[in-house]
Amino acid sequence: MSNYSTDIETAELGENGLSKKAGWITVYRAHHFTREYHSASMEYLMLGVGLPAHSYPDEPELPPVGQALHRSADGKLWEFSPDHRGQTVYGTETRQEQTVTQFGELPDNVTLLKPETEFDEWNGKKWVTDTKAQQAAESLAEQQAAQQELSSRLTVANTRIETLSDAVDLDMATHEEKTALKGWRTYRVQLSRIDISTAPDIDWPEAPEGGKTVN
């Protein structure tokens, strides 16, 4: 029998968690705060010494994709939890998106389903578009666009009328300018009668001379 041995001494843990035999042991480490598994290592335990903090002797089963491996809250076993980290979720009240940074079940106020419009409301299972609010917003946008168009046209008409009126008042207007003045005034009256609430179905009057500047 040889005086030497190539066997690696294996530590043995007692019921109190302390080694009752000195030697090497494989331990499986978990994050101190999240308890998520992160690595395995070999540790040498002296007699009467316990495992390093947040280390466990039982080898975990590896989870499938989409699951996180972590120690249970009481530290007695390994557990799986849903892992949506890196995915985008949407607030069921705000529709605002955010990226998941922690594993575990998703909070009740977020969903992985993306809303299609800014008028979607969460009904507990899916997004439902509030068509009345959507139509009201679209109508408002159309009216605002019509108001901008009306203001732009009135600005052009007022400028033409002011210039032509100066020519008439100073007895400098030609026959064509007098005719143009009447046309622009008529056009301005027509604009004043535009009802923007009918947008986008507005029959815009045609500007005199195609809207070109009168010299």
N, CA, C and O of each residue as an XYZ file, in Angstrom:
860
protein
N       0.851     -1.201      0.000
C       0.000      0.000      0.000
C       0.887      1.251      0.000
O       1.865      1.321      0.745
N       0.537      2.251     -0.850
C       1.376      3.439     -0.982
C       1.150      4.420      0.161
O       0.076      4.485      0.758
N       2.196      5.175      0.439
C       2.076      6.227      1.442
C       1.434      7.496      0.867
O       1.230      8.485      1.571
N       1.120      7.436     -0.438
C       0.570      8.618     -1.109
C      -0.837      8.327     -1.639
O      -1.264      7.180     -1.769
N      -1.533      9.427     -1.937
C      -2.889      9.297     -2.516
C      -3.134     10.448     -3.492
O      -2.750     11.589     -3.235
N      -3.775     10.131     -4.606
C      -4.145     11.171     -5.582
C      -5.616     11.542     -5.466
O      -6.123     12.344     -6.250
N      -6.278     10.978     -4.523
C      -7.697     11.302     -4.322
C      -7.841     12.706     -3.748
O      -7.029     13.144     -2.932
N      -8.882     13.401     -4.184
C      -9.171     14.732     -3.654
C     -10.084     14.577     -2.446
O     -11.126     13.926     -2.514
N      -9.678     15.180     -1.359
C     -10.484     15.095     -0.143
C     -11.788     15.860     -0.334
O     -11.789     17.017     -0.753
N     -12.863     15.215     -0.029
C     -14.180     15.827     -0.186
C     -14.741     16.187      1.179
O     -14.780     15.367      2.096
N     -15.171     17.429      1.286
C     -15.736     17.871      2.562
C     -17.116     17.269      2.763
O     -17.823     16.963      1.803
N     -17.482     17.105      4.009
C     -18.816     16.622      4.357
C     -19.438     17.617      5.332
O     -18.807     18.050      6.296
N     -20.705     17.970      5.051
C     -21.410     18.931      5.894
C     -22.284     18.214      6.906
O     -22.931     17.214      6.593
N     -22.294     18.727      8.097
C     -23.182     18.194      9.109
C     -24.551     18.843      9.041
O     -24.757     19.753      8.238
N     -25.478     18.406      9.850
C     -26.836     18.953      9.860
C     -26.845     20.426     10.243
O     -27.771     21.156      9.889
N     -25.830     20.860     10.954
C     -25.744     22.265     11.356
C     -25.149     23.156     10.267
O     -24.977     24.358     10.466
N     -24.833     22.555      9.107
C     -24.282     23.323      7.998
C     -22.788     23.519      8.067
O     -22.214     24.154      7.182
N     -22.141     22.994      9.086
C     -20.698     23.115      9.229
C     -20.030     21.815      8.781
O     -20.623     20.739      8.867
N     -18.808     21.925      8.308
C     -18.116     20.731      7.809
C     -17.718     19.826      8.976
O     -17.126     20.264      9.962
N     -18.063     18.560      8.825
C     -17.628     17.584      9.816
C     -16.423     16.802      9.316
O     -15.859     15.949     10.001
N     -16.059     17.143      8.074
C     -14.844     16.582      7.497
C     -14.253     17.641      6.580
O     -14.947     18.176      5.715
N     -12.987     17.942      6.764
C     -12.339     18.955      5.931
C     -12.169     18.439      4.519
O     -12.024     17.236      4.300
N     -12.186     19.361      3.554
C     -11.993     18.950      2.160
C     -12.623     19.938      1.193
O     -13.071     21.021      1.569
N     -12.638     19.525     -0.060
C     -13.182     20.368     -1.117
C     -14.657     20.075     -1.345
O     -15.118     18.946     -1.176
N     -15.383     21.111     -1.731
C     -16.812     20.951     -2.006
C     -17.215     21.921     -3.119
O     -16.733     23.053     -3.172
N     -18.086     21.475     -3.988
C     -18.606     22.356     -5.038
C     -19.781     23.145     -4.468
O     -20.720     22.573     -3.914
N     -19.713     24.437     -4.611
C     -20.811     25.279     -4.123
C     -21.395     26.071     -5.289
O     -20.722     26.337     -6.286
N     -22.654     26.434     -5.137
C     -23.392     27.149     -6.179
C     -23.848     28.480     -5.597
O     -24.601     28.535     -4.624
N     -23.370     29.546     -6.221
C     -23.533     30.870     -5.641
C     -24.768     31.594     -6.193
O     -25.167     31.399     -7.341
N     -25.349     32.425     -5.344
C     -26.494     33.253     -5.735
C     -26.189     34.714     -5.384
O     -25.421     35.003     -4.466
N     -26.801     35.609     -6.127
C     -26.614     37.042     -5.863
C     -27.153     37.372     -4.471
O     -28.204     36.873     -4.071
N     -26.437     38.203     -3.749
C     -26.805     38.477     -2.359
C     -28.147     39.189     -2.220
O     -28.803     39.081     -1.183
N     -28.564     39.926     -3.273
C     -29.817     40.680     -3.162
C     -30.955     40.023     -3.938
O     -32.038     39.808     -3.394
N     -30.707     39.703     -5.212
C     -31.783     39.125     -6.037
C     -31.924     37.624     -5.833
O     -32.957     37.047     -6.174
N     -30.891     36.984     -5.279
C     -30.836     35.541     -5.061
C     -30.720     34.759     -6.368
O     -30.890     33.540     -6.379
N     -30.431     35.459     -7.474
C     -30.286     34.775     -8.760
C     -28.969     34.009     -8.802
O     -27.933     34.500     -8.354
N     -29.025     32.811     -9.342
C     -27.816     31.996     -9.487
C     -26.842     32.685    -10.441
O     -27.252     33.241    -11.460
N     -25.533     32.644    -10.102
C     -24.592     33.254    -11.030
C     -23.321     32.448    -11.279
O     -22.646     32.703    -12.277
N     -22.957     31.484    -10.423
C     -21.739     30.727    -10.706
C     -21.597     29.545     -9.750
O     -22.275     29.441     -8.728
N     -20.668     28.652    -10.142
C     -20.288     27.522     -9.282
C     -18.781     27.589     -9.062
O     -18.042     28.096     -9.906
N     -18.339     27.075     -7.927
C     -16.899     27.083     -7.655
C     -16.559     25.975     -6.658
O     -17.429     25.424     -5.983
N     -15.267     25.670     -6.591
C     -14.779     24.707     -5.597
C     -14.251     25.482     -4.404
O     -13.494     26.442     -4.549
N     -14.662     25.051     -3.229
C     -14.212     25.701     -1.997
C     -13.617     24.645     -1.065
O     -14.123     23.528     -0.953
N     -12.536     25.031     -0.408
C     -11.951     24.125      0.592
C     -12.456     24.538      1.967
O     -12.292     25.684      2.385
N     -13.075     23.583      2.669
C     -13.613     23.866      3.997
C     -12.755     23.188      5.060
O     -12.495     21.985      5.010
N     -12.336     23.981      5.998
C     -11.660     23.416      7.162
C     -12.712     22.759      8.056
O     -13.906     23.030      7.924
N     -12.281     21.933      8.926
C     -13.192     21.265      9.847
C     -13.950     22.294     10.683
O     -13.354     23.195     11.274
N     -15.270     22.145     10.721
C     -16.092     23.038     11.530
C     -16.416     24.363     10.876
O     -16.938     25.270     11.524
N     -16.106     24.480      9.583
C     -16.362     25.729      8.854
C     -17.583     25.572      7.956
O     -17.814     24.504      7.388
N     -18.356     26.634      7.834
C     -19.540     26.607      6.991
C     -19.260     27.111      5.587
O     -18.142     27.529      5.287
N     -20.261     27.075      4.729
C     -20.128     27.542      3.348
C     -20.029     29.065      3.307
O     -20.503     29.742      4.219
N     -19.420     29.605      2.258
C     -19.388     31.059      2.104
C     -20.821     31.596      2.013
O     -21.757     30.865      1.690
N     -20.962     32.866      2.301
C     -22.289     33.485      2.261
C     -22.900     33.363      0.868
O     -22.214     33.507     -0.144
N     -24.204     33.094      0.841
C     -24.980     33.017     -0.396
C     -24.491     31.898     -1.313
O     -24.615     31.987     -2.534
N     -23.936     30.848     -0.716
C     -23.493     29.670     -1.460
C     -24.254     28.458     -0.943
O     -24.606     28.388      0.234
N     -24.506     27.500     -1.842
C     -25.335     26.343     -1.483
C     -24.720     25.087     -2.072
O     -24.112     25.143     -3.141
N     -24.868     23.943     -1.390
C     -24.225     22.715     -1.845
C     -25.016     21.944     -2.894
O     -24.443     21.100     -3.584
N     -26.306     22.204     -3.035
C     -27.128     21.431     -3.967
C     -27.077     22.030     -5.372
O     -27.305     23.225     -5.560
N     -26.778     21.193     -6.338
C     -26.658     21.638     -7.724
C     -28.038     21.930     -8.309
O     -28.938     21.094     -8.217
N     -28.212     23.114     -8.912
C     -29.524     23.443     -9.469
C     -29.743     22.824    -10.844
O     -28.801     22.591    -11.601
N     -30.974     22.572    -11.136
C     -31.348     22.181    -12.499
C     -31.416     23.463    -13.326
O     -31.956     24.469    -12.867
N     -30.878     23.431    -14.526
C     -30.858     24.642    -15.348
C     -32.236     24.868    -15.977
O     -32.859     23.929    -16.473
N     -32.702     26.106    -15.955
C     -34.048     26.412    -16.470
C     -34.060     26.553    -17.989
O     -33.012     26.755    -18.602
N     -35.228     26.447    -18.592
C     -35.345     26.689    -20.036
C     -35.243     28.186    -20.318
O     -35.295     29.005    -19.400
N     -35.097     28.532    -21.588
C     -35.055     29.933    -21.994
C     -36.362     30.614    -21.583
O     -37.447     30.056    -21.742
N     -36.233     31.834    -21.049
C     -37.419     32.559    -20.600
C     -37.719     32.369    -19.128
O     -38.708     32.891    -18.612
N     -36.847     31.607    -18.445
C     -37.005     31.401    -17.008
C     -35.699     31.796    -16.311
O     -34.611     31.583    -16.845
N     -35.822     32.366    -15.126
C     -34.657     32.742    -14.329
C     -34.474     31.744    -13.190
O     -35.451     31.270    -12.609
N     -33.225     31.429    -12.874
C     -32.897     30.503    -11.793
C     -32.482     31.304    -10.562
O     -31.593     32.152    -10.638
N     -33.125     31.034     -9.438
C     -32.795     31.774     -8.215
C     -33.090     30.915     -6.985
O     -33.802     29.913     -7.053
N     -32.524     31.340     -5.877
C     -32.750     30.645     -4.614
C     -34.069     31.109     -4.025
O     -34.449     32.269     -4.182
N     -34.752     30.230     -3.363
C     -36.017     30.587     -2.725
C     -35.774     31.558     -1.581
O     -34.656     31.675     -1.079
N     -36.827     32.252     -1.174
C     -36.695     33.259     -0.129
C     -36.188     32.675      1.180
O     -35.472     33.343      1.927
N     -36.557     31.431      1.458
C     -36.101     30.813      2.707
C     -34.731     30.152      2.559
O     -34.179     29.632      3.529
N     -34.179     30.175      1.328
C     -32.842     29.637      1.094
C     -32.765     28.130      1.031
O     -31.666     27.577      1.048
N     -33.899     27.439      0.958
C     -33.889     25.985      1.039
C     -33.769     25.282     -0.311
O     -33.333     24.132     -0.364
N     -34.146     25.950     -1.403
C     -34.114     25.279     -2.697
C     -33.987     26.280     -3.833
O     -34.141     27.487     -3.648
N     -33.700     25.740     -5.023
C     -33.634     26.558     -6.230
C     -35.007     26.626     -6.876
O     -35.764     25.655     -6.857
N     -35.319     27.781     -7.449
C     -36.624     27.973     -8.070
C     -36.470     28.621     -9.453
O     -35.444     29.222     -9.770
N     -37.528     28.477    -10.264
C     -37.606     29.154    -11.550
C     -38.660     30.256    -11.461
O     -39.669     30.112    -10.770
N     -38.413     31.351    -12.166
C     -39.398     32.428    -12.298
C     -39.356     32.960    -13.730
O     -38.321     32.864    -14.388
N     -40.461     33.518    -14.222
C     -40.455     34.093    -15.569
C     -39.360     35.153    -15.688
O     -39.109     35.910    -14.751
N     -38.719     35.194    -16.847
C     -37.647     36.161    -17.075
C     -37.943     36.942    -18.358
O     -37.736     36.449    -19.467
N     -38.435     38.182    -18.175
C     -38.783     39.048    -19.317
C     -37.758     40.172    -19.485
O     -38.016     41.135    -20.207
N     -36.611     40.062    -18.833
C     -35.623     41.130    -18.900
C     -35.218     41.413    -20.350
O     -34.983     40.504    -21.146
N     -35.148     42.721    -20.660
C     -34.808     43.127    -22.016
C     -36.013     43.305    -22.921
O     -35.905     43.890    -23.999
N     -37.164     42.801    -22.485
C     -38.370     42.947    -23.287
C     -39.054     44.285    -22.984
O     -38.836     44.887    -21.932
N     -39.874     44.730    -23.920
C     -40.599     45.984    -23.760
C     -42.018     45.703    -23.274
O     -42.717     44.854    -23.827
N     -42.427     46.414    -22.249
C     -43.790     46.309    -21.737
C     -44.446     47.683    -21.800
O     -43.769     48.702    -21.943
N     -45.766     47.698    -21.693
C     -46.531     48.935    -21.837
C     -47.465     49.106    -20.649
O     -48.166     48.175    -20.252
N     -47.463     50.317    -20.084
C     -48.327     50.607    -18.957
C     -49.787     50.534    -19.373
O     -50.181     51.149    -20.364
N     -50.585     49.793    -18.630
C     -51.991     49.625    -19.003
C     -52.809     50.886    -18.751
O     -53.928     51.004    -19.249
N     -52.277     51.812    -18.000
C     -52.986     53.070    -17.753
C     -52.402     54.214    -18.587
O     -53.129     55.110    -19.015
N     -51.097     54.178    -18.811
C     -50.429     55.297    -19.499
C     -50.039     54.977    -20.936
O     -49.788     55.891    -21.721
N     -49.984     53.702    -21.293
C     -49.519     53.230    -22.600
C     -48.027     53.497    -22.805
O     -47.502     53.229    -23.886
N     -47.346     54.011    -21.803
C     -45.919     54.298    -21.926
C     -45.117     52.999    -21.897
O     -45.416     52.080    -21.135
N     -44.091     52.948    -22.748
C     -43.274     51.741    -22.809
C     -42.068     51.835    -21.890
O     -41.562     52.920    -21.606
N     -41.623     50.683    -21.437
C     -40.433     50.602    -20.603
C     -39.801     49.228    -20.803
O     -40.454     48.288    -21.256
N     -38.531     49.131    -20.461
C     -37.813     47.873    -20.621
C     -37.748     47.154    -19.283
O     -37.436     47.758    -18.257
N     -38.043     45.865    -19.302
C     -38.014     45.058    -18.071
C     -36.565     44.844    -17.643
O     -35.729     44.434    -18.449
N     -36.275     45.118    -16.396
C     -34.905     44.989    -15.887
C     -34.768     43.928    -14.800
O     -33.648     43.601    -14.408
N     -35.883     43.380    -14.301
C     -35.829     42.385    -13.240
C     -36.635     41.151    -13.648
O     -37.640     41.256    -14.351
N     -36.176     39.976    -13.195
C     -36.938     38.769    -13.491
C     -38.117     38.660    -12.527
O     -38.179     39.362    -11.517
N     -39.027     37.790    -12.849
C     -40.212     37.595    -12.014
C     -41.486     37.902    -12.787
O     -41.443     38.351    -13.932
N     -42.605     37.655    -12.148
C     -43.892     37.939    -12.769
C     -44.018     39.432    -13.061
O     -43.554     40.267    -12.284
N     -44.644     39.756    -14.176
C     -44.847     41.159    -14.515
C     -45.884     41.788    -13.595
O     -46.841     41.119    -13.204
N     -45.717     43.050    -13.245
C     -46.732     43.739    -12.433
C     -48.076     43.768    -13.167
O     -48.125     43.644    -14.390
N     -49.144     43.931    -12.422
C     -50.480     43.935    -13.017
C     -50.725     45.143    -13.918
O     -51.624     45.117    -14.759
N     -49.929     46.201    -13.747
C     -50.192     47.428    -14.494
C     -49.358     47.556    -15.773
O     -49.249     48.645    -16.337
N     -48.765     46.434    -16.234
C     -48.045     46.449    -17.510
C     -48.442     45.219    -18.321
O     -48.951     44.237    -17.782
N     -48.197     45.295    -19.627
C     -48.475     44.169    -20.514
C     -47.433     44.135    -21.623
O     -46.853     45.160    -21.980
N     -47.205     42.950    -22.159
C     -46.298     42.798    -23.281
C     -46.960     43.189    -24.599
O     -46.279     43.363    -25.610
N     -48.275     43.326    -24.592
C     -49.014     43.682    -25.799
C     -48.856     45.176    -26.088
O     -49.034     46.008    -25.198
N     -48.528     45.502    -27.307
C     -48.311     46.888    -27.691
C     -49.614     47.541    -28.155
O     -50.310     46.983    -29.003
N     -49.958     48.712    -27.615
C     -51.167     49.400    -28.098
C     -50.960     49.878    -29.532
O     -49.855     50.270    -29.909
N     -52.020     49.845    -30.324
C     -51.927     50.239    -31.721
C     -52.052     51.746    -31.918
O     -51.463     52.304    -32.844
N     -52.819     52.406    -31.051
C     -53.041     53.846    -31.194
C     -52.948     54.514    -29.829
O     -52.947     53.841    -28.798
N     -52.870     55.839    -29.829
C     -52.839     56.590    -28.578
C     -54.204     56.631    -27.906
O     -54.351     57.183    -26.815
N     -55.198     56.045    -28.558
C     -56.550     56.041    -28.011
C     -56.949     54.658    -27.504
O     -58.113     54.419    -27.183
N     -55.977     53.751    -27.434
C     -56.260     52.405    -26.930
C     -56.416     52.420    -25.418
O     -55.707     53.141    -24.715
N     -57.344     51.623    -24.929
C     -57.566     51.454    -23.486
C     -57.509     49.970    -23.157
O     -57.987     49.131    -23.920
N     -56.916     49.660    -22.006
C     -56.745     48.269    -21.584
C     -58.021     47.783    -20.901
O     -58.501     48.407    -19.955
N     -58.567     46.667    -21.385
C     -59.802     46.141    -20.795
C     -59.554     44.975    -19.850
O     -60.487     44.287    -19.437
N     -58.285     44.761    -19.514
C     -57.933     43.665    -18.616
C     -57.315     42.490    -19.338
O     -56.609     41.681    -18.736
N     -57.586     42.394    -20.650
C     -57.046     41.294    -21.444
C     -56.367     41.777    -22.726
O     -55.418     41.158    -23.208
N     -56.860     42.881    -23.266
C     -56.311     43.378    -24.527
C     -56.585     44.872    -24.654
O     -57.329     45.453    -23.864
N     -55.967     45.480    -25.668
C     -56.183     46.892    -25.955
C     -57.429     47.052    -26.824
O     -57.632     46.311    -27.785
N     -58.248     48.023    -26.471
C     -59.452     48.328    -27.242
C     -59.410     49.814    -27.583
O     -59.241     50.651    -26.697
N     -59.562     50.139    -28.850
C     -59.489     51.532    -29.287
C     -60.775     52.281    -28.953
O     -61.875     51.833    -29.278
N     -60.616     53.425    -28.303
C     -61.751     54.309    -28.025
C     -62.021     55.102    -29.310
O     -61.443     56.166    -29.532
N     -62.897     54.570    -30.136
C     -63.132     55.169    -31.450
C     -63.742     56.564    -31.352
O     -63.467     57.413    -32.200
N     -64.558     56.815    -30.343
C     -65.157     58.145    -30.193
C     -64.076     59.189    -29.919
O     -64.069     60.262    -30.523
N     -63.166     58.865    -29.005
C     -62.069     59.789    -28.697
C     -61.154     59.963    -29.902
O     -60.671     61.063    -30.170
N     -60.918     58.872    -30.626
C     -60.076     58.943    -31.814
C     -60.701     59.839    -32.879
O     -60.021     60.677    -33.471
N     -61.985     59.661    -33.118
C     -62.681     60.472    -34.113
C     -62.717     61.937    -33.708
O     -62.563     62.826    -34.545
N     -62.924     62.183    -32.409
C     -62.954     63.563    -31.923
C     -61.597     64.239    -32.112
O     -61.525     65.406    -32.497
N     -60.530     63.500    -31.840
C     -59.177     64.050    -32.003
C     -58.869     64.307    -33.476
O     -58.264     65.321    -33.825
N     -59.282     63.394    -34.321
C     -59.044     63.567    -35.761
C     -59.823     64.769    -36.281
O     -59.322     65.542    -37.098
N     -61.057     64.915    -35.796
C     -61.877     66.057    -36.219
C     -61.253     67.367    -35.769
O     -61.230     68.342    -36.520
N     -60.745     67.387    -34.535
C     -60.098     68.584    -34.018
C     -58.861     68.934    -34.842
O     -58.627     70.102    -35.155
N     -58.076     67.924    -35.190
C     -56.867     68.145    -35.985
C     -57.225     68.694    -37.367
O     -56.542     69.573    -37.893
N     -58.292     68.170    -37.937
C     -58.730     68.649    -39.256
C     -59.210     70.094    -39.175
O     -58.955     70.891    -40.077
N     -59.911     70.427    -38.085
C     -60.376     71.804    -37.915
C     -59.210     72.767    -37.693
O     -59.219     73.893    -38.192
N     -58.217     72.315    -36.947
C     -57.041     73.156    -36.720
C     -56.283     73.396    -38.026
O     -55.791     74.496    -38.277
N     -56.198     72.360    -38.847
C     -55.538     72.508    -40.139
C     -56.328     73.468    -41.032
O     -55.752     74.288    -41.747
N     -57.665     73.349    -40.975
C     -58.515     74.236    -41.769
C     -58.387     75.681    -41.295
O     -58.385     76.606    -42.107
N     -58.278     75.875    -39.972
C     -58.118     77.217    -39.426
C     -56.796     77.833    -39.881
O     -56.742     79.022    -40.194
N     -55.749     77.046    -39.918
C     -54.459     77.543    -40.402
C     -54.538     77.924    -41.878
O     -53.995     78.943    -42.305
N     -55.223     77.085    -42.640
C     -55.380     77.381    -44.057
C     -56.189     78.661    -44.262
O     -55.858     79.489    -45.110
N     -57.254     78.810    -43.472
C     -58.093     80.003    -43.565
C     -57.296     81.260    -43.206
O     -57.378     82.278    -43.892
N     -56.531     81.170    -42.128
C     -55.724     82.317    -41.704
C     -54.715     82.694    -42.769
O     -54.492     83.877    -43.027
N     -54.101     81.692    -43.394
C     -53.120     81.948    -44.445
C     -53.767     82.633    -45.644
O     -53.212     83.578    -46.205
N     -54.931     82.155    -46.024
C     -55.632     82.743    -47.166
C     -56.079     84.180    -46.860
O     -56.001     85.063    -47.714
N     -56.548     84.393    -45.622
C     -56.978     85.741    -45.250
C     -55.801     86.715    -45.233
O     -55.946     87.880    -45.602
N     -54.645     86.233    -44.805
C     -53.459     87.090    -44.798
C     -53.115     87.536    -46.217
O     -52.812     88.704    -46.458
N     -53.166     86.599    -47.138
C     -52.878     86.933    -48.543
C     -53.921     87.919    -49.069
O     -53.572     88.899    -49.726
N     -55.206     87.661    -48.782
C     -56.277     88.524    -49.271
C     -56.148     89.933    -48.692
O     -56.289     90.919    -49.416
N     -55.882     90.027    -47.400
C     -55.755     91.348    -46.767
C     -54.589     92.142    -47.366
O     -54.689     93.352    -47.570
N     -53.502     91.455    -47.639
C     -52.349     92.133    -48.239
C     -52.684     92.668    -49.629
O     -52.335     93.801    -49.962
N     -53.361     91.854    -50.439
C     -53.736     92.286    -51.785
C     -54.706     93.467    -51.731
O     -54.568     94.448    -52.461
N     -55.691     93.335    -50.840
C     -56.707     94.390    -50.734
C     -56.085     95.698    -50.264
O     -56.431     96.765    -50.771
N     -55.175     95.629    -49.307
C     -54.535     96.833    -48.788
C     -53.746     97.548    -49.899
O     -53.828     98.767    -50.048
N     -52.997     96.777    -50.660
C     -52.198     97.370    -51.739
C     -53.095     97.974    -52.819
O     -52.864     99.096    -53.270
N     -54.110     97.230    -53.227
C     -55.005     97.724    -54.279
C     -55.825     98.916    -53.797
O     -56.100     99.834    -54.570
N     -56.219     98.905    -52.510
C     -56.992    100.022    -51.961
C     -56.160    101.298    -51.957
O     -56.682    102.382    -52.214
N     -54.870    101.174    -51.667
C     -53.985    102.342    -51.712
C     -53.968    102.938    -53.119
O     -54.014    104.156    -53.294
N     -53.903    102.060    -54.110
C     -53.871    102.537    -55.487
C     -55.163    103.261    -55.855
O     -55.134    104.280    -56.545
N     -56.298    102.731    -55.394
C     -57.595    103.356    -55.683
C     -57.710    104.682    -54.947
O     -58.114    105.685    -55.536
N     -57.357    104.696    -53.656
C     -57.487    105.908    -52.844
C     -56.610    107.043    -53.398
O     -56.967    108.218    -53.309
N     -55.492    106.678    -53.953
C     -54.585    107.689    -54.490
C     -54.876    108.008    -55.962
O     -54.133    108.736    -56.621
N     -55.962    107.447    -56.445
C     -56.365    107.650    -57.844
C     -55.245    107.238    -58.800
O     -54.984    107.879    -59.818
N     -54.583    106.107    -58.410
C     -53.494    105.605    -59.236
C     -53.820    104.233    -59.837
O     -53.012    103.644    -60.556
N     -55.024    103.740    -59.525
C     -55.376    102.382    -59.935
C     -55.756    102.316    -61.403
O     -56.420    103.206    -61.934
N     -55.324    101.254    -62.039
C     -55.737    100.994    -63.412
C     -57.088    100.299    -63.390
O     -57.574     99.920    -62.325
N     -57.674    100.136    -64.515
C     -58.965     99.433    -64.616
C     -58.809     97.993    -64.129
O     -59.694     97.465    -63.456
N     -57.688     97.361    -64.467
C     -57.445     95.976    -64.038
C     -57.302     95.900    -62.520
O     -57.758     94.941    -61.898
N     -56.668     96.913    -61.924
C     -56.489     96.910    -60.473
C     -57.815     97.133    -59.756
O     -58.056     96.550    -58.699
N     -58.667     97.964    -60.321
C     -59.991     98.171    -59.712
C     -60.810     96.882    -59.770
O     -61.506     96.527    -58.818
N     -60.714     96.200    -60.892
C     -61.414     94.919    -61.022
C     -60.848     93.890    -60.042
O     -61.593     93.129    -59.424
N     -59.507     93.880    -59.911
C     -58.856     92.941    -58.992
C     -59.256     93.214    -57.553
O     -59.446     92.281    -56.773
N     -59.389     94.516    -57.186
C     -59.781     94.869    -55.819
C     -61.143     94.295    -55.485
O     -61.354     93.744    -54.404
N     -62.060     94.431    -56.423
C     -63.395     93.875    -56.199
C     -63.338     92.361    -56.042
O     -64.019     91.773    -55.202
N     -62.512     91.756    -56.868
C     -62.378     90.301    -56.796
C     -61.806     89.833    -55.469
O     -62.278     88.853    -54.893
N     -60.772     90.547    -54.976
C     -60.168     90.169    -53.698
C     -61.108     90.417    -52.533
O     -61.121     89.647    -51.574
N     -61.890     91.475    -52.602
C     -62.860     91.740    -51.533
C     -63.947     90.673    -51.523
O     -64.376     90.210    -50.466
N     -64.377     90.299    -52.706
C     -65.371     89.222    -52.805
C     -64.799     87.928    -52.226
O     -65.470     87.200    -51.496
N     -63.563     87.671    -52.569
C     -62.879     86.477    -52.073
C     -62.780     86.490    -50.552
O     -62.976     85.456    -49.913
N     -62.477     87.652    -49.963
C     -62.365     87.772    -48.508
C     -63.712     87.527    -47.836
O     -63.771     86.882    -46.789
N     -64.785     88.030    -48.421
C     -66.117     87.769    -47.879
C     -66.414     86.272    -47.919
O     -66.940     85.705    -46.961
N     -66.072     85.647    -49.032
C     -66.294     84.198    -49.146
C     -65.525     83.438    -48.071
O     -66.030     82.470    -47.504
N     -64.311     83.878    -47.799
C     -63.512     83.230    -46.752
C     -64.137     83.418    -45.376
O     -64.096     82.519    -44.536
N     -64.725     84.615    -45.152
C     -65.315     84.892    -43.838
C     -66.518     84.011    -43.563
O     -66.942     83.880    -42.415
N     -67.063     83.414    -44.588
C     -68.243     82.560    -44.432
C     -67.896     81.073    -44.361
O     -68.778     80.215    -44.317
N     -66.589     80.788    -44.352
C     -66.159     79.392    -44.247
C     -66.459     78.859    -42.844
O     -66.144     79.502    -41.843
N     -67.059     77.698    -42.790
C     -67.338     77.018    -41.515
C     -66.311     75.906    -41.343
O     -66.421     74.847    -41.961
N     -65.303     76.158    -40.492
C     -64.219     75.180    -40.358
C     -64.676     73.898    -39.666
O     -63.974     72.888    -39.702
N     -65.856     73.936    -39.035
C     -66.347     72.718    -38.377
C     -66.703     71.641    -39.390
O     -66.899     70.481    -39.024
N     -66.787     72.019    -40.660
C     -67.106     71.030    -41.694
C     -65.848     70.376    -42.270
O     -65.931     69.525    -43.156
N     -64.678     70.783    -41.756
C     -63.421     70.200    -42.253
C     -63.440     68.685    -42.092
O     -63.993     68.188    -41.111
N     -62.854     67.936    -43.024
C     -62.055     68.429    -44.164
C     -62.890     68.710    -45.429
O     -62.334     69.027    -46.481
N     -64.194     68.594    -45.324
C     -65.060     68.776    -46.506
C     -65.376     70.252    -46.713
O     -66.535     70.658    -46.626
N     -64.365     71.045    -46.984
C     -64.538     72.479    -47.212
C     -64.301     72.787    -48.690
O     -63.286     72.390    -49.264
N     -65.231     73.484    -49.283
C     -65.090     73.896    -50.683
C     -64.458     75.284    -50.703
O     -65.150     76.300    -50.648
N     -63.132     75.306    -50.783
C     -62.423     76.573    -50.717
C     -62.667     77.397    -51.984
O     -62.590     76.866    -53.092
N     -62.961     78.694    -51.827
C     -63.121     79.556    -53.007
C     -61.780     79.769    -53.688
O     -60.732     79.723    -53.042
N     -61.815     79.999    -54.978
C     -60.575     80.206    -55.721
C     -60.137     81.656    -55.595
O     -60.933     82.578    -55.776
N     -58.864     81.845    -55.282
C     -58.332     83.208    -55.141
C     -58.239     83.876    -56.499
O     -57.928     83.218    -57.492
N     -58.506     85.184    -56.558
C     -58.360     85.915    -57.823
C     -56.935     85.809    -58.365
O     -55.964     85.803    -57.608
N     -56.838     85.728    -59.646
C     -55.549     85.666    -60.327
C     -54.703     84.501    -59.825
O     -53.474     84.543    -59.883
N     -55.382     83.450    -59.324
C     -54.661     82.282    -58.833
C     -53.847     82.533    -57.601
O     -52.988     81.726    -57.247
N     -54.108     83.678    -56.916
C     -53.375     83.964    -55.688
C     -52.050     84.630    -55.930
O     -51.270     84.796    -54.993
N     -51.764     85.021    -57.166
C     -50.488     85.679    -57.453
C     -50.482     87.108    -56.952
O     -51.536     87.729    -56.821
N     -49.317     87.624    -56.675
C     -49.173     88.986    -56.162
C     -49.567     89.998    -57.235
O     -49.154     89.879    -58.388
N     -50.370     90.998    -56.851
C     -50.768     92.048    -57.767
C     -49.742     93.159    -57.721
O     -49.458     93.681    -56.642
N     -49.191     93.528    -58.823
C     -48.183     94.594    -58.883
C     -48.846     95.945    -59.104
O     -48.161     96.964    -59.182
